[in-house]
Amino acid sequence: MPYRYTDDVVKLYIPVSVIKDYHDHPEPYGDRMVTLINGMYTDVYEDEQGIFTLTNDLDLVEYIKSIGGVHARKR
């Protein structure tokens, strides 16, 4: 199945309950990488509101929104 992307970048907060593992980011500008319980992975950052990613991956956005009320905002 091909990846689905949008031109819009979304700031998407990731609930800790769906994070399976934390990993070091492979590049110097990243904070951390996470593997989610559904097998997806993404780079994440942290601010005062929680753990988030900046993404244009529609499958990731739809998954996080489907698990209940996680707010996604346009950057």
C-alpha positions as CSV (number, residue, x, y, z in Angstrom):
1,M,0.0,0.0,0.0
2,P,1.5,3.4,-1.0
3,Y,2.1,6.0,1.6
4,R,-0.4,8.9,1.6
5,Y,0.9,12.4,2.3
6,T,-0.5,15.9,2.2
7,D,1.1,19.3,1.5
8,D,0.0,20.5,4.9
9,V,2.3,19.9,7.9
10,V,0.3,19.0,11.1
11,K,1.4,19.3,14.7
12,L,0.0,16.1,16.1
13,Y,0.1,15.2,19.8
14,I,0.8,11.5,20.4
15,P,-0.8,10.0,23.5
16,V,1.8,8.2,25.7
17,S,-0.6,5.2,25.9
18,V,0.1,4.4,22.2
19,I,3.9,4.6,22.4
20,K,5.4,1.2,22.5
21,D,9.1,2.1,22.5
22,Y,11.4,5.1,22.5
23,H,14.5,5.3,20.4
24,D,17.4,7.7,19.9
25,H,16.9,9.8,16.8
26,P,19.3,8.8,14.0
27,E,20.0,12.4,13.0
28,P,21.4,15.2,15.1
29,Y,18.4,17.6,14.7
30,G,15.8,15.2,16.0
31,D,14.7,14.6,19.6
32,R,13.5,11.0,19.7
33,M,11.9,8.3,17.6
34,V,9.0,6.3,18.8
35,T,7.3,3.0,17.7
36,L,3.6,3.0,18.2
37,I,1.5,0.0,19.4
38,N,0.2,-0.4,15.8
39,G,3.7,-0.7,14.4
40,M,4.0,2.8,13.0
41,Y,6.9,5.0,13.9
42,T,7.7,8.7,13.9
43,D,10.0,11.3,15.2
44,V,8.7,13.2,18.2
45,Y,9.5,16.3,20.3
46,E,8.2,17.5,23.6
47,D,6.7,20.7,24.8
48,E,4.6,21.8,27.8
49,Q,1.5,20.2,26.3
50,G,3.0,16.8,25.6
51,I,4.7,14.7,23.0
52,F,4.1,15.7,19.4
53,T,5.3,15.1,15.8
54,L,5.3,17.4,12.8
55,T,3.9,15.3,10.0
56,N,2.2,15.2,6.6
57,D,1.5,11.4,6.8
58,L,-2.2,11.0,6.5
59,D,-2.3,7.5,7.8
60,L,-0.6,8.6,11.0
61,V,-2.9,11.6,11.4
62,E,-6.0,9.4,10.9
63,Y,-4.8,6.7,13.3
64,I,-4.1,9.2,16.1
65,K,-7.4,11.0,15.6
66,S,-9.2,7.6,15.5
67,I,-8.1,6.6,19.0
68,G,-10.0,9.4,20.6
69,G,-9.8,13.1,20.7
70,V,-6.2,13.9,20.0
71,H,-6.0,17.4,18.7
72,A,-4.2,18.0,15.4
73,R,-3.4,21.6,14.4
74,K,-2.0,23.0,11.2
75,R,1.5,24.4,11.8
